Amino acid sequence: MNIGYARVSTGLQNLDLQKDSLEKYNCEKIFTDHMSGSKKERPGLKSAVEFSRPGDTIVVWRLDRLGRNMEDLINIVNSLNNKGVSFHSLQENITMDKSSSTGQLMFHLFAAFAEFERNLILERSAAGREAARARGRLGGRPEKFSKQDVKLLKTLVESGTPIKSIADSWGVSRTTIYRYINKF
């Protein structure tokens, strides 16, 4: 049986492309995750592995959907092999099982390239953030309250108004109020 596994890193991304490809490849069951591949505990992947039986094949759209780095990919595929389960990546068109030394070689090569690509993306992202900082852009979410708002918040707190009442009237959590009055 072909068992599909699809993953996206954020809630803004969607799984349609991956799921369509897995269905086209005749995956009878598809498990999914909406989380970073760097997370060790991925419920969808865990369920896919637990669901699989000897002779089954776990199928992913691309290698980077299974793991974030070469060590992680190798560990996952080796644990599948120990269970008697094969692995197939659609985009790289590689199948990995214990009986194929060529498949193992190709898997290791593609895993190394996938990790290299991921590292390049991280380096470019860091360089972009550094360039933005050099131009005075700090990034991140805009401040919720202005300095005048914070002065008013402090006045309310000092006058004895309960933090919960202040938070409710401003539509924020108590933690936010504490963070701002302690920040300025």
C-alpha positions in Angstrom: 0.0 0.0 0.0 1.2 3.5 -0.8 0.9 5.8 2.2 1.2 9.6 1.6 2.7 12.1 3.9 2.4 15.9 3.2 3.7 18.8 5.3 3.6 22.6 5.1 5.5 24.8 7.6 2.8 27.5 8.2 -0.9 27.9 8.3 -0.6 30.3 5.3 0.6 27.5 3.1 -1.7 24.8 1.8 -1.4 21.1 1.1 -3.3 20.9 -2.1 -0.4 20.5 -4.5 1.2 17.8 -2.4 -2.1 15.9 -1.7 -3.0 16.0 -5.4 0.4 14.5 -6.4 0.1 11.8 -3.7 -3.4 10.9 -4.8 -2.3 10.8 -8.4 0.5 8.3 -7.3 -2.3 6.1 -5.8 -1.7 6.7 -2.1 -4.6 5.1 -0.4 -4.1 7.0 2.9 -2.6 10.5 3.3 -1.3 11.9 6.6 -0.5 15.6 7.0 1.2 18.1 9.3 1.1 21.9 9.5 4.4 22.6 11.2 8.1 23.1 10.7 10.1 20.1 9.5 12.6 20.9 12.3 10.1 19.7 14.9 11.0 16.2 16.0 7.4 15.4 17.1 5.2 15.6 14.0 1.8 13.8 14.7 1.0 13.2 11.0 4.4 11.6 10.3 4.1 9.5 13.5 0.7 8.4 12.4 1.9 7.5 8.9 4.7 5.4 10.3 2.5 3.7 12.8 -0.1 3.0 10.2 2.4 1.4 7.8 3.1 -2.3 7.6 5.9 -4.3 6.1 5.7 -4.1 2.3 4.1 -0.6 2.4 5.7 2.5 0.9 5.7 6.0 2.5 5.5 8.5 -0.3 6.3 12.3 -0.1 6.1 15.0 -2.6 9.7 16.1 -2.0 12.5 15.1 0.4 12.3 18.3 2.3 8.7 17.5 3.3 10.0 14.5 5.3 12.9 16.1 7.1 14.8 19.4 7.5 18.3 18.0 7.3 20.2 15.0 6.1 20.6 13.4 9.5 16.9 13.6 10.2 16.0 12.2 6.7 18.5 9.3 7.1 17.1 8.4 10.5 13.5 8.4 9.3 14.2 6.3 6.2 16.4 3.9 8.2 13.6 3.4 10.8 11.2 2.8 7.9 13.6 0.2 6.4 14.0 -1.5 9.8 10.2 -1.8 9.8 10.2 -3.3 6.3 8.6 -0.1 4.8 10.0 1.5 1.6 10.2 5.2 1.0 9.5 7.1 -2.3 10.0 10.8 -3.1 8.0 12.0 -6.1 9.9 15.1 -7.2 13.3 13.5 -6.9 11.9 10.2 -8.2 13.9 8.0 -5.8 12.8 4.9 -4.0 14.6 3.7 -1.0 14.5 0.2 0.4 17.0 -2.1 2.0 17.4 -4.3 -1.1 18.6 -1.4 -3.4 22.2 -0.1 -2.9 21.6 2.3 -5.8 18.5 3.6 -4.1 20.4 4.2 -0.9 23.2 6.0 -2.7 20.7 8.2 -4.6 18.8 8.9 -1.4 22.0 10.1 0.4 23.0 12.3 -2.5 19.5 13.9 -2.8 19.4 14.4 1.0 22.7 16.2 0.9 21.5 18.5 -1.9 18.2 19.1 0.0 20.2 20.1 3.1 22.5 22.3 1.0 19.5 24.1 -0.5 17.9 24.6 2.9 21.2 26.1 4.2 21.4 28.5 1.2 17.9 29.7 2.0 18.8 30.3 5.6 21.9 32.2 4.6 20.0 34.4 2.1 17.2 35.1 4.7 19.8 36.1 7.3 21.6 38.4 4.8 18.2 40.0 3.9 17.4 40.7 7.5 20.9 42.1 8.1 20.5 44.4 5.0 17.1 45.6 6.3 18.6 46.3 9.7 21.4 48.3 8.1 18.6 50.5 6.5 16.9 51.0 9.8 14.1 48.4 9.4 13.9 46.2 12.4 11.1 43.9 11.3 8.6 42.3 13.6 5.2 43.3 14.6 4.4 47.0 15.1 4.0 48.2 18.7 0.5 47.8 20.1 0.6 51.0 22.1 2.2 54.4 21.6 4.3 56.1 24.3 1.2 58.3 25.2 -0.9 55.1 25.5 1.7 53.6 27.9 1.7 56.8 30.0 -2.1 56.5 30.3 -1.8 52.8 31.2 0.7 53.6 33.9 -1.6 56.3 35.3 -4.5 53.9 35.4 -2.4 51.2 37.2 -1.0 53.8 39.7 -4.5 55.0 40.4 -5.5 51.5 41.5 -7.5 50.3 38.4 -7.2 46.5 38.2 -5.0 45.2 35.4 -7.8 42.9 34.3 -10.2 45.9 33.9 -7.6 47.8 31.9 -6.8 44.8 29.7 -10.5 44.1 29.0 -11.2 47.8 28.1 -8.2 47.9 25.7 -8.9 44.5 24.2 -5.6 43.0 25.2 -4.3 40.4 27.7 -3.0 41.3 31.2 0.4 40.1 30.0 0.4 42.7 27.3 -0.4 45.5 29.8 2.4 44.3 32.2 4.9 44.1 29.3 4.2 47.6 28.2 4.2 49.2 31.7 7.5 47.5 32.5 9.0 48.2 29.1 8.8 52.1 29.2 
